[in-house]
């Protein structure tokens, strides 16, 4: 029996090595200060847009409108989202590093499994936001729990529960 199992594994590996499957390269769009003008980004309207896997690198998106946008897998690296509108946006599996969300409206947004390293959330509106399995520090949890309430309309998850608020 062990002989047939080993033989089967050997044949499978041989086939995979000799006849490799085609692959598709992944790519992401990048938004940098040189891609758009400052006026295009600050107060920019990105509402209801498909922005999956877009990389927003070191851009000023202060008061930008991302309401109901699909930001799954997007990256905000060193960006300013102060007073931005992310109401109803889906930022699942996204990554925000050194990003300022201070004063932003995160109502009914989804941040499931997002990594939010070194980002700030002072004075955000988080009614109905879902942070299930998001990576957050104790300071970030304190900032978010200060204004967390409600239940996400899409996932049905309680905001305070998703954050583990006391």
Buried (B, 14 or more C-beta within 10 A) or exposed (E): EEEEEEEEEEEEEEEEEEEEEEEEEEEEEBBEEEEEEEEEBBBBEBBEBEBBBBBBBBBBBBBBBBBBBBBBBBBBBBBBBBBBBBBBBBBBBBBBBBBBBBBBBBBBBBBBBBBBBEBBBBBBBBBBBBBBEBEBEEEBBEBBBEBBBBBBEEBEBBBBEBBEBE
